Amino acid sequence: MSGVMPGGYFQSYEDLEVHEIMLHDRPRQIAYRDAIKTNEAHFKGKTVLDVGCGTGILSVLCAKAGAKRVYAVEASNIAEIARQTVKENNYENVIEVFHQRIEDFALPPDAERVDILISEWMGFYLLHEGMLDSVIFARDKFLKPDGMMFPQNATINLAPCSVPSRFDWDDVDGVKMSKFGEEIRKQKSQKPEILSVGESDLLHEGTVMSWFDLKEVSQDDLSEINFKEVIVTSSAGRYQGVCIWFECEFPADDSGVSVVLSTSPFAPQTHWKQTVVVLPDNAQDDLEERDPIAFSLTLKRNPLNQRQYNIEMTLVDSEEMEHQFPCDCIMTKCILAKAHLATIQNVDSEMREA
């Protein structure tokens, strides 16, 4: 499965409606605003590089926080809007907009490396669009060794889920349309769906597929991400797909509190929504609480387009996989293992008391 982004990558960001959607995304905007504002002590008098600055709003927020110099780099023609935003907010003496790819950018001859790198680079399921590659390039070339990244780390999470919008076709105004439902979910299982998944549709609170320290991650680390585990359902429901979301954490403020931008079903909805891999049929319908679910999921760069990933999912027999220990599932071997562990712990406790 792979996501598709029509047209040229940079040209797509010349559509003002794309930026309108992002600017109207309150969780996105609030996270960046608060992360910058609560870290004013780190921005004051510092130099900042804004990679893919878009309309320039993050550059202006950095200037408002006290940055002495902001290099705003934008490859698309929206760079002209960024210049107007900078002028409108009277920060022309602080922010300089560069209309070019970050890979072609160069700091002024007398400039040192920057203190802070900021970027809103995330795509669907975090990695779609491949902009993190450009951020890594900028980090390695322009950021001081002790510089700060905004955000500083990112996590991909996943959970088995129900997908009622794709599977519930038993009654449409009194008409049974199950055959149509079978065909549409087969069709939708060929590529990931961008959907809003409700809390009640999750069969598990979510587990980490991958975590990235953005000061250390390399482009090679992003070539292929693999997950294979047994997940124990925390609620009963219909297993119809796997939901993927991401979270990004910003540097902590002086009180040790970090701002987190979350696209989880438990958080307010963002324009990223959630990415869902839809199963082609009712592979394991009507699961009970503590049922084990096993599958492998791989995100692998599309060799024909490095900005896209192929998503491959394989269902695995949970009896054939090694479970985490202790495991809370209802399989006999796991129940017996937990009982044995409890017995050992009780004996140890009694011996200590004696």
N, C-alpha and C positions, 0 to 999 in steps of 0.2 A: 504494500500500500504506500502511496506517496501523496503529499499535498501538492497542489498545483497553484502557481502564482502567475496569472496571465501577464503577457507583455514584459518589457524590460523591468528589472528590479528598481533601478533609480527612477525611471520614468513613472512607475506606479505611484511613487511618493510625490509626484507633481499634481496629483488629484487632491484638491483642497478638502474634499469630503473625507478622505482618509485621515487628515489631520483634525478635522472637525470631530470625528468619532473619538480620536485619542484625547482631545482636549475636553470632551464631554464625559470622559471616563473618570469619574470622581475618585474611586480608589487609587487609580494610577496617579492622578494629579496630586492628591493629598499625600500619598506616600513620598513622592519626590519632594514636594514642598516641605513637609514636616522633617524629612531626613536632612534637608539642607538647612532649614531654619534652626533645628535643634543642635546642629553642628556648626553654628556661626563662628565659634572660637577656632575651628579648624580651617574655615574659609577666609577669615579676616587676614588681609595682606598677602594672600597666597595666589598662585597661578593655577588656572583650571583649563583643562582641555575637554570640550564637549564634542563627543564623537557622534556624528549624525544628528546635528542640532535641530533639524526640522524647522519649525516656526521660530525657534530661538527662545522659547519660554524658559527652559532650564538654565540657559546662559544668563538670562536676566535674573532669575532667582539666585544664582550664584553671585552675581554682582550685588544684588540687594543684601546678601549675607556678608558682604565685605571683601570679596575677592578683588585683588588689585589688577588682575589681568585675566581675561577669558578668551581663549582661542576657540571659536565656534566653527566647526568644519561640517559642511553639508554638500554632498555630491549632486543632489538634484537641484532643479531650478527654484525650488522652494527657498533656497538660500537668499533670494531677493526679498522674500517675505520676512525672513529672519533679520535682514538688515533694517527693514522698516520697523520691525518690532523693537530692535535695539535703539533706533533713533527716536521712536515714539516714547520710549521710557527713559530717554536722556542718558544712555550708557555708552555712547560712542567713544568716550575716552577710556572705557574699560574693556569693552567687548569688540573684537574684530572677527568678522565673518569671512570665512574662506570658502569659495564655491569650488570644491574639488573633492576627490576621493581622499580618504585618510591615508591611503597607501601612497598618494602623490604629495601629501602635505609635508612641509618642512617648517620647523620653528625659525623665528628670526635669527640671524647670524649671532647676535649677542645674547640670545636667550638661553637660560638653563632649562633642564627638564622640568616638567610641571609637577606641582605638588599634589594635584587631585585630577583624576580622570572620571568624568561622569558621562553616562550614556543610557538611553532607553533603547536597548537593543533586542529585547525579548520578542520572540514570535510565538505562534501557536506551539503548544507542548514545549515551550522554551526555545527550542533550537531551530524551528522553521525560519527560513530566510537567511540563516547562516551569518548574521551580522556579528555574532560573538567573535568570529574569526578576525574581523576588522578591529574589534575592541582589544583583542589579544595582541594584534600587530601594534596598535597604538600604545598599549601598556609597555611592551618590550622596547619600543623605540623612543617614547617620549616621557614616560613616568619615572620619577625618581625612585630609587630602590626602597625608600621608606615612604613612598607616596601612598595615597588612599584611593580606593576604588568605590564608586557609588553606582550600583550596589557592590557589596564586597563578596557575597556568596549567593549561590542559587541551588535549588533543589527541585528535582523532578519526582513527583509522587504519582501513585496509581492505586486503583481499587477496583475490584469487580463490581458491576452495577447492573441495574435494570435499565432498559431503554424503551419505555412504554410508547414513545412517539414512533418507534419503528416496528414494534411487535404487536401492539394492541389493535387488531383489525377484525375482531370477532363480531363486532356490532357497530355498524355505521348507519345511524338512523334506522335501525331495525333490519339492516341488510348484512348478512354474513359475507365478509370479504377476506377470509383467511388466506385464500390462494393469492390474492393481490399482495397481502402482507408478506407471504413467503417470498415472492419475487422481489419486492422492494427491499427487503432486508438482505437478500442475496446481492442485489445491486449495491446497496450501501455498505456492504462488508468489503468491497473492493478498494476503498480508500477511507482514511479517517474522517469522521464527522465532527464538525465544530458545533457543539450543542450546549445548552444550559442544563446541567444535571442538578436535580434537587437532592438535598440531604437524604430524603426518604428513599431515593433510588440507589443509594450506596449500600453495598452488602458488607462493607468494612470501612473503618475510619481512614484508611489510607496507609500505605507503606512507602518508604523511600526507594525509588528506582536508582537514582544517582544524585550525588552531591558534588558541587564544584566550588573550590576556593578560587575566586576570580583573580587573585594575585599569583596563583601558581598554575592554573589549568593551561594546557597547551592545545594547539589546534589538532595535534594527533590524538589527544584524549577524546576529542569530539567526533572522531571518525566512525566509531561504533559504540553504542551503549547497550549492554545486555542485562537482562533480568530473568531469573528463573527461580521460583520459590513456591512453597505451599502457603497459601493464605487461608486463614480460618475465619469464616464469616462471623460477624458480630451481630447480625440480624438476619431473619428469614427473608426470603425474597426470590425473585426470578433472575437467574444468571443469564444475562443477554449481551454483555459486553464488558469492556474494561475502560474505565475513565482515567484520563491522564491530566494532571495540572501541575503548575509550578509555583514556587515561592522564592522571592528575592529578599535578602536581608541587607540592610544598610549599616554602616559603621555605627557603633554605640555612641551616644552623647556622653557628656561628662558624668552623668548619673548612672551610666551603664545600661541605659535603655536603648534598644534598637528598634527602628521602624522596619516592619515587614510588609512587603507587597505580596498579597496572596491571591491566587486565582482558584482557590479551593471552592468546592460546592458549599463549604461551611462559611465562606466569606462573602461579602457583598459582590455582586456580579461585576465583572470587568468586560471590556470589549474582546478579550481573549476567550471568554467563556471557558469551556472545557473541551478537550479532544477525546473522542470516544471511538474505540475500535469495536465495531458492531459484529457480533457473531452471526454467521449465515443462517443458523437455525437454533432451535431450543436445545442446545448441547447439554445443559444441566439445569433444567427448569425446576422451579419450586424447591429451592434449597432451604434447609432448616438452619437455625442458629448453631454455630460451631461445626458446620460442615466444612471439609477441606476442599479448597480449589487450587489446582496446580496448572501453571502455564508458563511458557517462556515468551518474552517480548524483546524485540531487538529494534533499535533505532540505528539505521545505517545510512551514511551519505549516499545519495543518488549519484552514481558515477557520471551521469549525463548532465547533472545540474547540482553543483556543490552547495547550493543554497537550499536544497530540498533533502528530505530524508525518506527512505523507504521504511515503513513500519511493518514488521513481520511478527505475527502472533501464532503460537502453536499450543494447542491444548495438550496437557500431559495428564496421565493417570496418576492421581495423588497417592495411590498405593505403591507406585513404583519409585516414588521420590523420597529422599530422606527428609524427615520433618525436623524443624527446629526442636531443641530440647530445653525445657519441657514444652510440649505442644498441647494446646487447649482443645484440639479437635475431638470429634466423637469416635474416631477410629479406635478399635480395641487395643492395638499396640501402644497408642499414645495414652490411653486411660490407664493401662497397666504400668506404663513407665512413670506416669505422674504419681500413681499410688505407691510404687516402689520408692520413689524419691521422698515422698511424704513420710514413709516408714523410717527411712534412714535419718531424716531430719528429726523425727520424734525421738529416735534412739539417742542421737547426739545430744539433744536437748536434755533428756533424762540423765545422761551420763554427766553432763556439766552441772546439773542441779545436785547430783549425788556427791 
